[in-house]
Amino acid sequence: MAFRSFAPAQVAGGRRGAAKRMALAAAIAALALAAAGPALQEKREPAALPANPEWIGGPPLLAPFDRDGDHYYSVKDPSVVQYAGRWHVFCTVRGQKRSHQIEYISFADWAGTAKPERVMLRLTDGYFCAPQVFYFRPHRKWYLIYQVIEKSREPALHPAWSSTDRISDAASWTSPKLLFPEHPKSVKMWIDFWVICDDRKAHLFFTSLDGKMWRSETRLEDFPAGWSEPQVVLEGDIYEASHTYRLKDCADYLTIVEAQAPGGRRYYKAYVAGRLDGQWSPLAASAEQPFAAPGNVRFEGERWSDSFSHGELIRDGYDETLTVGPAALQFLFQGVRDSDRQGKVYGEIPWRLGLLKLVVR
């Protein structure tokens, strides 16, 4: 048998050709994976963000109390920032006479939550709840995103906004204005609205109680108007209260979203993406491997909650980027024991607020 000899240039050329073919195949595979959608995205774990988080919980920090001739069942749906040496919490309160209002709570440190400043916002005489607060630097104003009832529309529940120059002045917020001039044609149901910005756009996320998370966008210069037709960006065993954050010192974003377990317990899942308009991949996104649930939360004292519901991560700042430090996460959540919610309609469940701290290994 004759053996053919190859000159060095021929060998090098063959290697370069093989390398090009391998690179092309890898690129085609990556494009196919991206086009396949969320269901085929590989699991991603950004640096310093654990896929199997463990938490330590403290005692309840904030509870409802009766006032103004009304009985209040719960305090829930918190949004929180630290500014000018104080914590500023906006949350829903459920009452017997008025079903949904937003309360403003302020205190200097978490040890001072026993006797904080507490004021009801007077934005409207009707339904308003589920707040999100942030400082929008382009306008040099604080914004509150929340939901209201607009009876002229179907469905009547709609996202709204108010603004102020002074976050500590509960009476200074403007009257509600709707984010959308008319109801989006693609949306049949929506709830729990959340805004986060990158360097070009504001992104509005919400859920629809059917396993879907949606996104709409507008240019920063058009905010809070100019929203695009919403699109579904995540589908799975999820329910409500999706909250999205930018991870500090990292190019990734984190979304946490509430799910329901059999028997009605609430817990949180987590997903990550490289862009706010990108594909969301699971991080801690199952009942067996959750973001926050009874199985990965240890309480320092009495176990006062079996549910980990509508909550907010403690941010590393207060502006529209919603940045969090992944290595030292804290989670302000609404909780309740199974025994305390049994036999009650949802509006009468005695939710209280507590704080989880990530266990750093």
C-alpha positions as CSV (number, residue, x, y, z in Angstrom):
1,M,0.0,0.0,0.0
2,A,1.3,3.4,-0.9
3,F,1.4,6.1,1.7
4,R,0.7,9.6,0.7
5,S,2.8,12.3,2.2
6,F,1.4,15.8,3.1
7,A,3.3,19.0,3.1
8,P,3.1,21.1,6.3
9,A,1.0,23.7,4.5
10,Q,-1.5,21.1,3.5
11,V,-1.8,19.7,7.0
12,A,-2.3,23.2,8.4
13,G,-4.9,24.0,5.8
14,G,-6.8,20.8,6.7
15,R,-6.7,21.7,10.3
16,R,-8.0,25.2,9.6
17,G,-10.8,23.8,7.5
18,A,-11.8,21.3,10.3
19,A,-11.7,24.1,12.8
20,K,-14.0,26.3,10.6
21,R,-16.4,23.4,10.2
22,M,-16.5,22.8,13.9
23,A,-17.0,26.5,14.6
24,L,-19.8,26.7,12.1
25,A,-21.5,23.6,13.6
26,A,-21.3,25.1,17.0
27,A,-22.8,28.4,15.8
28,I,-25.7,26.6,14.1
29,A,-26.4,24.6,17.2
30,A,-26.4,27.7,19.4
31,L,-28.8,29.4,17.0
32,A,-31.1,26.4,17.0
33,L,-31.1,26.3,20.8
34,A,-31.9,30.0,21.0
35,A,-34.7,29.7,18.4
36,A,-36.2,26.7,20.3
37,G,-37.5,28.9,23.1
38,P,-37.5,28.8,26.9
39,A,-38.3,25.1,27.1
40,L,-35.0,24.0,25.6
41,Q,-32.8,26.5,27.2
42,E,-30.0,25.0,29.3
43,K,-29.9,25.7,33.0
44,R,-27.6,28.7,33.8
45,E,-26.0,29.7,37.1
46,P,-24.4,33.1,37.2
47,A,-21.4,33.6,39.4
48,A,-22.2,33.9,43.1
49,L,-25.9,33.0,42.6
50,P,-26.5,29.5,44.0
51,A,-28.9,27.2,42.2
52,N,-29.7,25.5,45.6
53,P,-30.1,28.5,47.9
54,E,-30.7,28.1,51.6
55,W,-32.2,30.8,53.8
56,I,-32.5,31.8,57.5
57,G,-35.7,33.5,58.5
58,G,-36.3,35.8,61.4
59,P,-39.5,36.6,63.3
60,P,-42.4,38.5,61.7
61,L,-41.5,42.2,61.3
62,L,-44.7,43.9,60.2
63,A,-48.3,42.9,60.9
64,P,-51.7,44.5,60.2
65,F,-53.4,46.6,62.9
66,D,-56.9,48.2,63.1
67,R,-57.5,51.9,62.6
68,D,-59.8,54.5,61.1
69,G,-62.8,52.3,62.1
70,D,-61.7,49.4,59.9
71,H,-60.4,45.9,60.7
72,Y,-57.4,44.9,58.7
73,Y,-56.7,41.2,57.9
74,S,-53.2,41.4,56.4
75,V,-50.2,43.4,55.2
76,K,-48.7,42.0,52.0
77,D,-47.1,42.6,48.6
78,P,-44.1,44.7,49.9
79,S,-41.8,46.9,47.8
80,V,-38.9,48.4,49.6
81,V,-35.9,50.8,49.2
82,Q,-33.4,52.3,51.5
83,Y,-32.9,56.1,51.0
84,A,-31.6,58.9,53.1
85,G,-30.9,56.7,56.1
86,R,-34.4,55.1,56.3
87,W,-36.2,52.1,54.9
88,H,-39.3,52.9,52.8
89,V,-41.8,50.1,52.5
90,F,-45.0,50.3,50.3
91,C,-47.4,47.4,50.7
92,T,-51.0,46.2,50.3
93,V,-53.3,46.1,53.2
94,R,-56.6,44.1,53.1
95,G,-59.4,45.5,55.2
96,Q,-62.9,44.6,56.1
97,K,-64.5,47.8,54.8
98,R,-61.9,48.7,52.1
99,S,-60.6,45.6,50.5
100,H,-57.4,46.9,48.9
101,Q,-55.2,49.9,49.8
102,I,-51.5,50.8,49.8
103,E,-49.8,51.6,53.1
104,Y,-46.5,53.5,53.4
105,I,-44.2,52.4,56.3
106,S,-40.9,54.0,57.2
107,F,-38.2,53.1,59.8
108,A,-34.5,53.6,60.4
109,D,-33.5,50.0,60.8
110,W,-35.1,46.6,60.8
111,A,-35.0,46.5,64.6
112,G,-37.3,49.5,64.6
113,T,-40.3,47.8,62.8
114,A,-42.2,47.4,66.1
115,K,-43.2,51.1,66.1
116,P,-42.6,52.5,62.6
117,E,-44.3,55.4,60.8
118,R,-47.3,54.0,59.0
119,V,-49.6,56.0,56.7
120,M,-52.3,55.0,54.2
121,L,-51.8,56.6,50.8
122,R,-54.8,58.6,49.6
123,L,-54.4,57.9,45.8
124,T,-58.0,57.0,45.1
125,D,-61.2,56.1,46.9
126,G,-61.3,52.8,45.1
127,Y,-59.2,49.7,44.7
128,F,-55.4,50.1,44.5
129,C,-52.7,47.6,45.6
130,A,-49.5,45.6,44.7
131,P,-47.0,48.5,44.6
132,Q,-43.5,48.8,43.3
133,V,-41.4,51.8,44.1
134,F,-38.2,53.1,42.4
135,Y,-36.4,56.3,41.6
136,F,-36.3,57.1,37.9
137,R,-33.1,59.1,37.3
138,P,-34.0,60.6,33.9
139,H,-37.0,62.4,35.5
140,R,-35.4,62.8,39.0
141,K,-38.7,61.5,40.4
142,W,-39.9,58.6,42.5
143,Y,-42.4,56.3,40.7
144,L,-45.0,54.0,42.2
145,I,-46.3,51.2,39.8
146,Y,-49.4,49.5,41.1
147,Q,-52.8,48.1,39.9
148,V,-56.2,49.8,40.0
149,I,-59.7,49.1,38.9
150,E,-60.9,50.9,35.7
151,K,-64.6,50.0,35.4
152,S,-64.8,51.2,31.8
153,R,-62.3,48.5,30.6
154,E,-62.5,44.7,30.4
155,P,-60.8,43.3,32.3
156,A,-61.1,46.1,34.8
157,L,-57.8,45.6,36.6
158,H,-55.1,47.8,35.0
159,P,-51.5,49.0,35.7
160,A,-51.2,52.6,36.9
161,W,-48.5,54.9,38.1
162,S,-48.0,57.9,40.4
163,S,-44.9,60.0,41.0
164,T,-43.4,62.3,43.6
165,D,-40.3,64.3,44.4
166,R,-40.4,63.3,48.1
167,I,-40.7,59.6,48.9
168,S,-41.1,60.3,52.6
169,D,-44.2,62.5,52.0
170,A,-47.2,60.1,51.7
171,A,-49.5,63.0,50.7
172,S,-47.3,64.1,47.8
173,W,-48.0,61.3,45.3
174,T,-49.8,62.2,42.1
175,S,-53.2,60.8,41.2
176,P,-53.2,57.4,39.4
177,K,-52.6,57.4,35.6
178,L,-53.0,54.3,33.5
179,L,-49.9,52.9,31.7
180,F,-51.8,51.9,28.6
181,P,-54.2,54.2,26.7
182,E,-56.3,51.1,25.9
183,H,-56.3,47.5,26.9
184,P,-53.7,45.4,24.9
185,K,-55.4,43.0,22.4
186,S,-53.1,40.1,23.3
187,V,-53.9,40.1,27.0
188,K,-57.0,38.5,28.6
189,M,-55.8,38.6,32.2
190,W,-53.0,40.4,34.0
191,I,-51.8,41.0,37.5
192,D,-48.8,42.2,39.6
193,F,-46.9,44.8,37.4
194,W,-43.2,45.3,37.6
195,V,-40.9,47.8,35.8
196,I,-37.1,47.5,35.4
197,C,-34.9,49.5,33.0
198,D,-31.6,48.9,31.1
199,D,-29.6,51.7,29.4
200,R,-32.1,52.1,26.6
201,K,-35.6,50.9,27.6
202,A,-38.0,50.4,30.4
203,H,-39.4,46.8,30.6
204,L,-42.8,46.0,32.1
205,F,-43.3,42.4,33.4
206,F,-46.5,40.8,34.7
207,T,-48.2,37.4,35.0
208,S,-51.6,36.2,34.0
209,L,-52.4,33.4,36.6
210,D,-52.1,30.8,33.9
211,G,-48.4,29.9,33.9
212,K,-47.3,32.8,31.8
213,M,-45.1,35.8,32.3
214,W,-45.3,38.7,29.9
215,R,-43.1,41.6,28.9
216,S,-43.8,45.0,27.3
217,E,-41.3,47.7,26.6
218,T,-40.9,51.5,26.0
219,R,-38.0,53.8,25.3
220,L,-36.6,55.5,28.4
221,E,-37.5,58.9,26.8
222,D,-41.1,57.8,26.5
223,F,-41.6,56.3,30.0
224,P,-44.1,56.0,31.5
225,A,-46.0,56.0,28.2
226,G,-45.4,54.3,24.8
227,W,-45.6,50.6,25.8
228,S,-45.5,47.9,23.2
229,E,-47.9,45.1,22.7
230,P,-47.1,42.6,25.5
231,Q,-45.5,39.2,24.6
232,V,-45.2,36.0,26.5
233,V,-41.6,35.5,27.6
234,L,-41.8,32.6,30.1
235,E,-44.2,29.6,30.5
236,G,-44.2,27.1,33.3
237,D,-45.7,26.1,36.6
238,I,-45.8,29.7,37.8
239,Y,-48.6,31.9,39.2
240,E,-48.1,35.5,40.1
241,A,-45.8,38.2,41.6
242,S,-42.9,38.1,39.1
243,H,-40.1,40.4,40.1
244,T,-37.0,41.0,38.0
245,Y,-33.6,42.4,39.0
246,R,-30.2,43.2,37.6
247,L,-27.4,41.3,39.2
248,K,-24.6,43.5,40.5
249,D,-21.1,43.1,38.9
250,C,-22.7,40.6,36.4
251,A,-24.2,40.8,33.0
252,D,-27.2,38.7,34.0
253,Y,-30.8,39.4,35.2
254,L,-32.7,37.4,37.8
255,T,-36.5,36.9,37.9
256,I,-38.2,35.4,40.9
257,V,-41.8,34.4,40.5
258,E,-44.4,32.9,42.8
259,A,-45.8,29.4,42.4
260,Q,-48.5,27.3,44.1
261,A,-48.0,23.9,45.7
262,P,-50.7,21.3,46.3
263,G,-52.8,22.4,49.3
264,G,-52.4,26.1,48.6
265,R,-48.9,26.8,49.9
266,R,-47.0,29.5,48.1
267,Y,-43.3,29.4,47.2
268,Y,-40.8,31.1,44.9
269,K,-39.0,30.0,41.7
270,A,-36.0,31.7,40.0
271,Y,-34.9,32.2,36.4
272,V,-32.0,34.0,34.8
273,A,-31.4,35.8,31.5
274,G,-28.5,37.6,29.8
275,R,-30.8,40.5,28.7
276,L,-34.2,41.8,29.8
277,D,-35.5,41.0,26.3
278,G,-33.7,37.6,26.2
279,Q,-34.6,34.0,27.0
280,W,-35.3,33.1,30.6
281,S,-33.5,29.9,31.8
282,P,-34.3,28.0,35.0
283,L,-32.1,28.5,38.0
284,A,-34.1,27.2,41.0
285,A,-37.3,26.5,39.3
286,S,-39.1,23.5,40.6
287,A,-40.9,22.3,43.7
288,E,-37.9,20.0,44.4
289,Q,-35.3,22.8,43.8
290,P,-37.1,26.1,44.7
291,F,-35.8,29.6,45.3
292,A,-37.6,30.0,48.6
293,A,-39.9,27.3,50.1
294,P,-40.4,25.4,53.4
295,G,-37.7,22.9,52.5
296,N,-34.8,25.4,52.2
297,V,-35.8,27.9,54.9
298,R,-34.7,27.6,58.5
299,F,-36.2,29.9,61.1
300,E,-34.1,31.2,64.0
301,G,-37.0,31.0,66.3
302,E,-40.6,29.9,65.9
303,R,-41.5,28.7,62.4
304,W,-44.3,31.2,61.8
305,S,-44.7,30.7,58.0
306,D,-45.2,27.7,55.7
307,S,-45.7,30.0,52.7
308,F,-43.3,32.3,51.0
309,S,-45.4,34.6,48.9
310,H,-45.3,38.0,47.1
311,G,-42.0,39.5,48.2
312,E,-39.2,41.8,47.2
313,L,-35.4,41.3,47.2
314,I,-33.5,44.0,49.1
315,R,-31.8,46.1,46.5
316,D,-28.3,47.5,46.3
317,G,-29.6,50.9,45.5
318,Y,-33.0,52.5,44.7
319,D,-33.0,53.5,41.0
320,E,-34.7,52.1,38.0
321,T,-32.1,49.4,37.4
322,L,-33.3,47.4,40.4
323,T,-29.8,46.1,41.2
324,V,-29.2,43.4,43.8
325,G,-26.0,41.9,45.2
326,P,-26.2,38.2,44.4
327,A,-23.8,37.0,47.1
328,A,-25.8,38.5,50.0
329,L,-29.5,38.3,49.1
330,Q,-32.2,39.3,51.5
331,F,-35.9,38.7,50.7
332,L,-38.8,40.6,52.3
333,F,-41.8,38.3,51.9
334,Q,-45.4,37.8,53.0
335,G,-45.9,34.7,55.1
336,V,-48.5,32.7,57.0
337,R,-48.8,29.3,58.8
338,D,-51.0,26.7,57.2
339,S,-53.1,26.5,60.3
340,D,-53.7,30.3,60.2
341,R,-55.0,30.3,56.7
342,Q,-57.2,27.1,56.8
343,G,-60.9,27.7,56.3
344,K,-60.4,31.4,55.3
345,V,-61.2,33.1,52.0
346,Y,-58.0,34.6,50.4
347,G,-58.8,38.1,51.4
348,E,-59.0,37.2,55.1
349,I,-55.7,35.3,55.4
350,P,-53.5,37.0,58.0
351,W,-50.4,37.6,56.0
352,R,-47.4,39.2,57.8
353,L,-44.1,40.4,56.5
354,G,-40.7,38.8,57.4
355,L,-37.2,38.8,56.1
356,L,-35.1,35.9,54.8
357,K,-31.3,36.1,54.6
358,L,-29.3,33.9,52.2
359,V,-26.9,31.4,53.8
360,V,-23.5,32.1,52.4
361,R,-21.2,29.1,52.2
